[in-house]
Amino acid sequence: MRLLYISLTSSESGEVMIALNFARQLAGEDVRHHFVVPPNLAAKVAENGHPYTVLDPAVGAGARGLFDDVINQVRPDLIIVADYFTHMVFFDYHLEGEHGLDPWFIMDYGIPVLPIDIWEWENTDFSLDITAGLALPMDKRILDMPMHLRPVPTGKPTASGAGYPYLLTKETDRLSARRRAEVRAGLSVSGSDRLLVVPISNWQQPEESHPTVGRMARRVPDLIAHYLRRLPAQTRFVFVGSVPDSISALPAEQTRILPHQSAEDYSALLGACDGTLVLNPPATTLVRALLADLPGMFVTNGLPVEDEKDLERADRELGGLSPKVREWITTSMPVPRFREWPMSFHTFMEPLLSGNPYLDAVAHNEILDERAVVEGLTALLYDAPTQERLAAARATYLERIAQVPDAAEAVAEAARRFNIS
């Protein structure tokens, strides 16, 4: 079988890694792979040894001709879109406005299209809440597709509608005790230290954005930095890539800011850590930590604060705001709800998270609850009973998803549904 993967995200590599993990599970099968990616993802595909074609937004109206050539060259039996959302965004923002190229022209080739759906789209209202007062209507084309792939984690492990759950990866970032000690020594982490990985991606630091999104992008790191400063002194923090100024100002003896890592080096970093802290539930780093049987926490905001009345309501619901959080809110208002910092996605993400056993396997807290976040992270890193409880929850979840079909089974099911011989 010949598979063509279209993974068009101009910011980070999460979506193409989903596609590469899918292809990796098919090693040894009679399957050939070809990728279409933007320039920023070409190296990731090359590292994995797959042939690829680069789609540069600068090609403009020539994108259709480029795809014509790829289809004629590869002659795919199945087109896998990784993922549905970023595929739409790439064309809408980079091509459609200037060149009138609809994202779903790929269906004109008469080849089955199988989207990867990381958001459980068919259960949303197809309205994407970017931030308070700004919701964008989204394409409903996925409802006409007979099958969508839902990677687990973070997707639910049970099928629904046209959604077909499959195991995201069979690999983990676990290290041997010797290799783990080597990596930690290279980061100057001693035996009694605890290492916390806090990923902040480029897309979370937009140069241009809606004013509220931009304000949250600038202000939330200040609050996170305050929380990290309150953790025990032997806690070590690792960040990768460019970080906000408030993060750079953390105590130098506790903080390592690394350049962008190769896939191998980032895997080693995750395997060597004692925990992760992220600001969006489906974060790739949190998922990988879970699969490596390492603890992780995500923080979100479910309490919008637009005025003094909202501030007092948040104070009551959280059992009292700390002085620092109260000050932060008053200098940051309005503060929207968010699950995908610095954007909202709060309503949009509800179907994915509701009833999802993934939430039982990771820790999560309200970002405005300073005590819960600081005490939760401290316990996650240092308290043996808490670590045992979290480990038991991970074990239960990992045992449950072990029964989820893998990529080979997903391809076989797609062949059946699309009548691919």
C-alpha positions as CSV (number, residue, x, y, z in Angstrom):
1,M,0.0,0.0,0.0
2,R,1.2,3.5,-0.8
3,L,0.4,6.2,1.8
4,L,0.7,9.9,1.2
5,Y,0.8,12.1,4.3
6,I,-0.1,15.8,4.2
7,S,1.1,17.5,7.3
8,L,1.0,21.3,6.9
9,T,1.6,23.2,10.1
10,S,3.8,26.3,9.9
11,S,4.5,26.5,13.7
12,E,5.6,23.4,15.5
13,S,6.2,19.7,14.7
14,G,3.5,18.0,16.8
15,E,1.3,17.1,13.9
16,V,4.1,15.7,11.7
17,M,5.3,13.7,14.6
18,I,1.8,12.1,14.8
19,A,2.2,11.2,11.2
20,L,5.7,9.9,11.6
21,N,4.7,7.8,14.6
22,F,1.9,6.3,12.5
23,A,4.4,5.4,9.7
24,R,6.9,4.0,12.2
25,Q,4.3,1.5,13.5
26,L,4.0,0.2,9.9
27,A,7.7,-0.7,9.7
28,G,8.0,-4.2,8.3
29,E,4.6,-4.0,6.5
30,D,4.3,-3.8,2.8
31,V,3.7,0.0,2.9
32,R,5.5,2.9,1.3
33,H,5.3,6.4,2.7
34,H,5.6,9.9,1.2
35,F,5.2,13.2,3.0
36,V,4.1,16.7,1.9
37,V,5.3,19.2,4.5
38,P,6.2,22.9,4.7
39,P,9.9,23.9,4.8
40,N,10.1,23.9,8.6
41,L,9.3,20.2,8.9
42,A,11.4,18.8,6.1
43,A,14.3,18.0,8.5
44,K,12.0,16.0,10.8
45,V,10.9,13.8,7.9
46,A,14.4,13.4,6.6
47,E,15.6,12.3,10.1
48,N,13.1,9.4,9.8
49,G,14.3,8.4,6.3
50,H,11.1,9.0,4.4
51,P,10.8,10.6,1.0
52,Y,9.0,14.0,1.0
53,T,8.0,17.0,-1.0
54,V,8.2,20.5,0.4
55,L,5.2,22.8,0.0
56,D,6.4,26.4,0.5
57,P,3.6,28.9,1.0
58,A,5.6,31.1,-1.5
59,V,4.6,28.7,-4.3
60,G,1.1,30.3,-4.1
61,A,-1.2,29.3,-6.9
62,G,1.4,26.7,-7.9
63,A,0.4,24.5,-5.0
64,R,-2.2,22.7,-7.1
65,G,0.4,21.8,-9.7
66,L,2.8,20.6,-7.0
67,F,0.1,18.3,-5.7
68,D,-0.7,17.1,-9.2
69,D,3.0,16.1,-9.6
70,V,3.1,14.3,-6.2
71,I,0.0,12.4,-7.0
72,N,1.3,11.3,-10.3
73,Q,4.7,10.3,-8.8
74,V,3.5,8.5,-5.7
75,R,0.2,7.1,-6.9
76,P,-1.1,6.8,-3.3
77,D,-3.8,4.4,-2.3
78,L,-4.7,6.6,0.7
79,I,-4.1,10.2,1.7
80,I,-3.6,10.8,5.4
81,V,-4.1,14.4,6.6
82,A,-2.2,15.1,9.8
83,D,-4.2,16.8,11.1
84,Y,-7.6,18.0,9.9
85,F,-7.4,21.3,11.8
86,T,-3.9,22.4,10.7
87,H,-4.6,21.4,7.1
88,M,-7.5,23.8,7.0
89,V,-5.5,26.6,8.8
90,F,-2.5,26.3,6.4
91,F,-4.6,26.8,3.3
92,D,-6.9,29.4,4.8
93,Y,-4.0,31.6,6.1
94,H,-1.3,30.9,3.5
95,L,-3.0,30.1,0.2
96,E,-6.8,30.4,0.0
97,G,-7.1,34.1,0.6
98,E,-4.7,35.0,-2.2
99,H,-5.2,32.0,-4.6
100,G,-8.6,30.6,-4.0
101,L,-7.4,27.1,-3.2
102,D,-9.8,25.2,-1.1
103,P,-8.2,22.9,1.5
104,W,-10.2,20.0,0.2
105,F,-9.2,20.1,-3.4
106,I,-7.2,17.0,-2.5
107,M,-10.5,15.0,-2.7
108,D,-10.8,15.8,-6.4
109,Y,-8.2,13.2,-7.1
110,G,-10.6,10.4,-6.3
111,I,-8.3,8.9,-3.7
112,P,-9.7,8.2,-0.2
113,V,-8.8,10.9,2.3
114,L,-8.3,9.9,5.9
115,P,-8.0,12.8,8.4
116,I,-6.3,12.5,11.8
117,D,-8.7,14.1,14.2
118,I,-7.1,15.1,17.5
119,W,-10.1,17.3,18.6
120,E,-13.1,15.0,18.3
121,W,-14.6,17.3,15.7
122,E,-17.9,15.6,15.1
123,N,-18.9,16.3,18.7
124,T,-18.1,20.0,18.5
125,D,-20.3,22.8,17.2
126,F,-17.6,23.7,14.6
127,S,-17.0,27.0,16.3
128,L,-13.5,27.7,17.5
129,D,-13.4,30.1,20.5
130,I,-10.1,31.8,19.9
131,T,-10.6,34.1,22.9
132,A,-13.5,35.9,24.6
133,G,-15.7,37.5,22.0
134,L,-13.9,35.9,19.0
135,A,-15.2,32.6,17.7
136,L,-14.4,31.3,14.2
137,P,-16.8,29.0,12.2
138,M,-14.9,26.0,10.9
139,D,-15.4,23.7,7.9
140,K,-17.7,20.7,8.5
141,R,-16.2,18.6,5.7
142,I,-15.1,15.9,8.2
143,L,-18.7,15.0,8.7
144,D,-18.9,13.7,5.2
145,M,-15.8,11.5,5.6
146,P,-16.5,7.8,6.5
147,M,-13.5,7.5,8.8
148,H,-11.3,9.7,11.0
149,L,-8.3,8.6,13.0
150,R,-8.2,9.6,16.7
151,P,-4.8,9.2,18.3
152,V,-4.8,7.8,21.9
153,P,-3.7,9.5,24.0
154,T,-5.4,12.1,24.1
155,G,-8.4,10.9,22.2
156,K,-10.9,8.6,24.0
157,P,-10.0,4.9,23.6
158,T,-13.5,4.0,22.4
159,A,-14.9,4.5,18.9
160,S,-17.8,6.8,18.2
161,G,-19.4,7.9,15.0
162,A,-16.8,7.8,12.2
163,G,-14.0,8.3,14.7
164,Y,-11.6,5.3,14.9
165,P,-9.2,5.3,17.9
166,Y,-5.7,4.1,17.3
167,L,-2.6,4.0,19.5
168,L,-0.5,7.1,18.9
169,T,2.8,5.3,19.3
170,K,4.2,2.0,20.6
171,E,7.5,3.7,21.6
172,T,8.3,5.5,24.9
173,D,11.0,7.9,26.1
174,R,11.9,5.6,29.0
175,L,15.7,5.4,29.7
176,S,17.8,2.9,31.4
177,A,19.0,3.9,34.9
178,R,22.5,4.4,33.5
179,R,21.5,6.6,30.6
180,R,19.1,8.6,32.8
181,A,21.9,9.3,35.2
182,E,24.2,10.4,32.3
183,V,21.6,12.8,31.0
184,R,20.9,14.3,34.4
185,A,24.6,14.7,35.1
186,G,24.9,16.6,31.8
187,L,22.3,19.0,33.1
188,S,24.0,19.4,36.5
189,V,21.1,17.6,38.2
190,S,22.3,15.9,41.4
191,G,20.8,12.9,43.1
192,S,18.5,14.9,45.4
193,D,17.4,17.3,42.8
194,R,14.1,17.1,40.9
195,L,14.0,18.0,37.2
196,L,10.8,19.6,35.8
197,V,10.4,20.1,32.0
198,V,8.2,23.1,31.1
199,P,7.7,23.3,27.3
200,I,6.8,26.7,25.8
201,S,6.4,26.5,22.0
202,N,6.9,29.2,19.4
203,W,3.2,29.2,18.6
204,Q,2.5,30.2,22.2
205,Q,4.6,33.4,21.7
206,P,2.9,34.9,18.6
207,E,4.4,38.1,17.2
208,E,1.0,39.1,15.9
209,S,-2.3,38.1,17.3
210,H,-5.6,39.3,18.8
211,P,-4.9,41.8,21.6
212,T,-6.3,39.4,24.3
213,V,-4.3,36.5,22.9
214,G,-1.2,38.6,22.8
215,R,-1.7,39.9,26.3
216,M,-2.1,36.3,27.7
217,A,1.0,35.2,25.8
218,R,3.0,37.9,27.6
219,R,1.4,37.8,31.0
220,V,0.8,34.1,31.8
221,P,4.6,33.3,31.9
222,D,5.0,35.8,34.7
223,L,2.5,33.8,36.8
224,I,4.2,30.5,35.9
225,A,7.6,31.9,36.8
226,H,6.2,33.1,40.2
227,Y,4.9,29.6,40.9
228,L,8.2,28.0,39.9
229,R,10.1,30.3,42.3
230,R,8.0,28.9,45.1
231,L,9.0,25.3,44.5
232,P,11.7,23.7,46.7
233,A,15.2,25.1,46.0
234,Q,16.5,21.7,44.7
235,T,14.0,21.8,41.8
236,R,15.6,22.3,38.4
237,F,13.7,23.7,35.5
238,V,14.4,23.0,31.8
239,F,13.1,25.0,28.9
240,V,13.8,24.5,25.2
241,G,14.1,27.2,22.6
242,S,13.2,30.9,23.0
243,V,11.4,31.8,26.2
244,P,9.7,34.9,27.6
245,D,11.8,37.3,29.7
246,S,10.1,36.3,33.0
247,I,11.3,32.7,32.4
248,S,14.8,33.8,31.5
249,A,14.9,35.7,34.8
250,L,14.4,32.6,37.0
251,P,17.3,31.8,39.2
252,A,20.3,30.8,37.0
253,E,21.4,28.0,39.4
254,Q,18.0,26.3,38.9
255,T,17.3,26.9,35.3
256,R,18.6,25.5,32.0
257,I,17.4,27.0,28.7
258,L,18.4,24.7,25.9
259,P,18.5,25.3,22.2
260,H,16.0,23.4,20.0
261,Q,16.8,19.7,20.4
262,S,17.0,16.9,18.0
263,A,14.4,14.2,18.3
264,E,16.9,11.9,20.1
265,D,18.0,14.6,22.5
266,Y,14.5,15.7,23.4
267,S,13.6,12.1,24.0
268,A,16.5,11.7,26.4
269,L,15.5,14.9,28.2
270,L,12.0,13.7,28.8
271,G,13.2,10.3,29.9
272,A,15.5,12.0,32.4
273,C,13.0,14.3,34.0
274,D,10.9,13.9,37.2
275,G,7.8,15.6,35.9
276,T,6.4,18.0,33.3
277,L,4.2,21.1,33.5
278,V,2.2,22.2,30.5
279,L,-0.5,24.8,29.7
280,N,-2.7,22.8,27.3
281,P,-4.1,19.3,28.0
282,P,-3.2,17.7,24.7
283,A,0.4,18.9,24.8
284,T,2.8,16.4,23.1
285,T,5.3,16.6,26.0
286,L,2.6,15.7,28.6
287,V,1.4,12.7,26.4
288,R,5.0,11.5,26.0
289,A,5.6,11.7,29.7
290,L,2.5,9.7,30.4
291,L,3.5,7.0,28.0
292,A,7.0,6.9,29.6
293,D,5.2,6.5,33.0
294,L,6.4,9.9,34.2
295,P,4.1,12.3,36.1
296,G,2.8,15.5,34.5
297,M,0.4,18.4,35.2
298,F,-1.5,20.8,33.0
299,V,-3.0,24.1,34.1
300,T,-5.9,25.9,32.5
301,N,-8.3,28.7,33.4
302,G,-12.0,28.1,33.8
303,L,-12.7,31.4,35.6
304,P,-13.0,34.4,33.3
305,V,-12.3,37.7,35.0
306,E,-13.5,40.9,33.3
307,D,-14.3,43.1,36.2
308,E,-14.2,43.4,40.0
309,K,-17.3,41.3,40.3
310,D,-15.7,38.4,38.5
311,L,-12.6,38.9,40.6
312,E,-14.5,38.4,43.8
313,R,-16.4,35.4,42.3
314,A,-13.0,33.8,41.4
315,D,-11.8,34.5,45.0
316,R,-14.9,32.7,46.4
317,E,-14.7,29.7,44.1
318,L,-11.0,29.1,44.7
319,G,-11.2,29.5,48.4
320,G,-9.3,32.8,48.3
321,L,-6.9,34.3,45.8
322,S,-3.3,34.8,46.8
323,P,-2.1,38.4,46.9
324,K,0.2,37.7,43.9
325,V,-2.6,36.2,41.8
326,R,-5.0,39.0,42.7
327,E,-2.3,41.6,41.7
328,W,-1.7,39.6,38.5
329,I,-5.4,39.5,37.6
330,T,-5.9,43.2,38.1
331,T,-3.0,44.1,35.9
332,S,-4.0,41.5,33.2
333,M,-7.8,42.0,32.9
334,P,-9.7,40.9,31.1
335,V,-8.5,37.3,31.7
336,P,-10.4,34.8,29.5
337,R,-11.0,31.2,30.1
338,F,-8.4,29.1,28.3
339,R,-7.4,25.5,27.7
340,E,-5.0,26.1,24.9
341,W,-2.9,29.0,26.2
342,P,-2.5,31.7,24.9
343,M,-5.8,31.0,23.0
344,S,-9.0,29.9,24.6
345,F,-10.4,26.7,23.0
346,H,-12.3,26.3,26.2
347,T,-15.7,25.5,24.7
348,F,-14.2,23.8,21.7
349,M,-12.2,21.4,23.8
350,E,-15.1,20.3,26.0
351,P,-16.2,17.3,23.9
352,L,-12.6,16.0,23.8
353,L,-12.1,16.2,27.6
354,S,-15.6,15.3,28.8
355,G,-15.6,11.7,30.1
356,N,-12.0,11.2,28.9
357,P,-10.0,8.8,31.1
358,Y,-6.8,10.6,30.0
359,L,-7.7,13.2,32.7
360,D,-7.5,10.5,35.4
361,A,-3.9,9.8,34.4
362,V,-2.4,13.3,34.6
363,A,-2.7,16.0,37.3
364,H,-4.5,19.2,36.5
365,N,-5.3,22.5,38.3
366,E,-6.8,25.9,37.8
367,I,-4.0,28.3,37.0
368,L,-5.4,31.1,39.3
369,D,-5.2,28.7,42.3
370,E,-1.7,29.4,43.5
371,R,-1.9,27.0,46.4
372,A,-3.2,24.1,44.3
373,V,-0.6,24.6,41.6
374,V,2.4,25.0,43.9
375,E,1.4,22.3,46.4
376,G,0.4,20.0,43.5
377,L,3.8,20.4,41.8
378,T,5.7,20.0,45.0
379,A,3.8,16.8,45.8
380,L,4.2,15.5,42.3
381,L,8.0,15.9,42.6
382,Y,8.7,15.1,46.2
383,D,5.8,13.4,48.0
384,A,6.0,9.6,47.9
385,P,2.3,8.9,48.6
386,T,1.3,11.4,45.8
387,Q,3.8,9.8,43.4
388,E,2.4,6.3,44.2
389,R,-1.2,7.5,43.6
390,L,-0.3,9.1,40.3
391,A,1.7,6.1,39.2
392,A,-1.3,3.8,39.9
393,A,-3.6,6.1,37.9
394,R,-1.1,6.0,35.0
395,A,-0.9,2.2,35.2
396,T,-4.7,1.9,35.0
397,Y,-4.9,4.2,32.0
398,L,-2.0,2.6,30.2
399,E,-3.4,-0.9,30.7
400,R,-6.7,0.3,29.3
401,I,-5.3,1.8,26.2
402,A,-3.1,-1.2,25.5
403,Q,-6.2,-2.7,23.9
404,V,-6.6,0.2,21.4
405,P,-5.9,-0.8,17.8
406,D,-2.5,0.1,16.4
407,A,-1.6,1.9,13.1
408,A,-1.6,-1.4,11.1
409,E,-5.1,-2.3,12.3
410,A,-6.2,1.3,11.5
411,V,-4.9,0.9,7.9
412,A,-6.6,-2.4,7.6
413,E,-9.9,-0.9,8.7
414,A,-9.4,2.0,6.3
415,A,-8.8,-0.4,3.5
416,R,-12.0,-2.2,4.4
417,R,-14.1,1.0,4.7
418,F,-12.7,2.6,1.5
419,N,-12.7,-0.7,-0.4
420,I,-8.9,-0.5,-1.1
421,S,-7.6,-3.8,-2.5
